[in-house]
Amino acid sequence: MRVGTAYAHAAMSARMLDAQARLYATQDMLSSGRKVSTPADDPVNSSQIVTTQAGLAAQEAYKANQNYLDGELRRLESTLGAVGDSISSARETLVAAGNAAYGNSDRRSLADKLTSERAQLLMLANTRGSDGQFLFAGHQSNLLPFYQSGSAIAYAGDNGTRGVGVGPGLTIQSNADGFRVFMGINPGNGSFTTAASATNTGSARIDSGTVATASALTGHNYQLQILPGPNYDLIDTTLGTSVVSGAFTPGMSISADGMRFTVNGTPAAGDTFQIGQGTTQSVFDMLDQAIAALRKPVTNDADRAKVDDAVRQAAASLEQAFDNALSKRAEVGGRMNALDQATRVSEEVAYQGKVLLGQIQDVDYAEIASKFTQQQVALQAALSAYAQTSRLSLFDYLR
């Protein structure tokens, strides 16, 4: 087989150009530190690189959300802790108000202290997050949620929740329902309330009561009537029927429809006591009730009984408010734990993604440098050989 001189030169030139191209490609890897510069270099790895980079970008976005949510939950947890502390301080003030040696001026001083606690709670209820949004406003996060309306505090927010995506398919709530934290609290013992009527003339006091049988609670309202004798009659005012009656003895326990309560002291005939169920009250109303009672002058035993009853009601209700704030704080703590777990998972996913990206994209400099040297030597040898053979011709042999 005869090989033409032109063909031999073309073939040799093509092989050297191909070797030179491979050398340049290896040199590009050394300079860029990347195995793949364009999709044409390695279509399969290029596709995997794009997918891995997209996953890492998503983890970066989740990381930003996690950092934001961590700050919001810490602020929320701290605020709920301060709410609990303020309510606890108010309860201690009400306990002090039960001191029999206190006079009207002492009770007015305690009322002033409760007024300060009320103002503190209102400020906490209107706490903003790091983004300027109100923590307890629900979806109405740009509106002041709690404000003074007449003599009471009104709520302008809703019970909506705002969530932050911290992982694939995982959203964690960043705010709290202000109505459930501050407004919709079950007063009294948490199941029903007891109170002396404002028109009572005796010195009897009713306690907060306890639940004897939860399944027997009716949700109805009742009135305990003190009759001559003295006797008593417990009326279901929702149905208009008598539930239980008999002779009254101070300190006796009265049980009916799953409830149990005690009336101490000396009532007057015609005195009544109210027992209610199914109601909610705001922590601000609880404090207002106690403040108003402490500001009333006490001139006799009947006045003192009414003040004591109002303070007792407020103290029992504030205990429910405190437990409610504690429960909400624990709920936020659970969210913080879930966020910590999501953060750890996200960090592990990001780390594995970076490792994979390094494996399919980053070069091994020692390996590539050795390869470059080999290719460079091979190309130089080929060029040298070509330079020698390209000068040969038939006339060289005829001389």
C-alpha positions, 0 to 999 in steps of 0.5 A: 500500500502506498501512502502519499506524501500529502496524506502523510503530512495531513494525518500527522498534522491532524494528530499533532493538532489533536494532541495540542488540543488535549494539552490546552484542555488539560492546561485549562483545567489547571488554570480554572481548577474545574474538570468541566468548563462547558457542557460540551466538555462532559454533558453527563457531569455538566447536568449533575453539576447544574442539579447539585448547584441548584440544590446548594442554592436552595439550601442557601435560601433555606439557611437565610430563612432559618437564620431569620426564623431563629431570631423571630422565635427567640424574640417571641419566646423571650416576649412570652417569658416577659409576659409570664413574669409580668402576670406572675408579678401581678398575682403576687400583688393580689396575694399581698392585697389579701393582707387584712391589715391593709387599709384603703391607701395600701390597696390604692398603692397596689392598684397603682402597681397593677396599673403599671403591670397592665401597661407593661403587658400592653407594651409586650402585646404590641412587640414587633419582630426584627422585620417590623411586623407585630408578633401577636397580630396574626395576618394583620401584622402591619396593624397595631394589634392591641389598643385602648378602646374606651375603658378596655383593651381591644384586639385588631389582629386575627388568629392567622399564622405566618410560616417560614419555609426552612426545608423541603416541605417544612414550614414553621410558624413564626408568630403567635395568636395574640387573641389566644395569648392575651384575650381568649383566656378561660377565667376562674379555675379554667372551667367555671367562674364564681363571683359574689353579686355586687348587691350582697350585704353579708360578709360571705365569700365564695371560693374559686371552686373545683371540677368534681366530674368533668364529664358532668359539666353542662356549660350552663350558668347558675345562681346560688341564692341564700334564703332565710333560715339560712338555707340555699338554693342553687338555680340553673339559670340557663334552664330556670330550674333548681338543681340542689337546695338545703340548709346552709352552713358556713364553710360547707361544700356544695356539689352539683353538675360536676362542680364543687365550691365553698361559701365561707363567712356569714351571708345575709338573706337575699345574697346571691353568688354567680357561677358561670361557664363557657366564658373567656376573658382578656388578661387586661380585663382581669387586671381592670377588675382587680384594679377597680376593686382595690380602688373602692373604699372599704367601710364595713365587712360587706365591702371587704368581702366584695373586695376580697371576692373580686381580688380572689376572682382576678387572682384565680383568672390570672393563674389561668392567664399565666398557665396559658402564657407558659403553654404558649412559650413551651409551644414556641420552644417546640418550634425552636427544637424543630428549627434546630433539627431542620438546620442540622439536616440542612447543613448536612445536605449542604455539606454532602452537596459540596462534597459531591460537587467537588468530586464531579467538578474540581480537579485533582491538581497532582493528577492533572499536573502529571497528565499535563507533563505527559501530554506536553512531553508526548507533543514535543516528541511528536513535533520533533519526529515530524520535523525530522520526517517532514524534510525527507524525500526520495531525492535524499535516497538518490544522492 
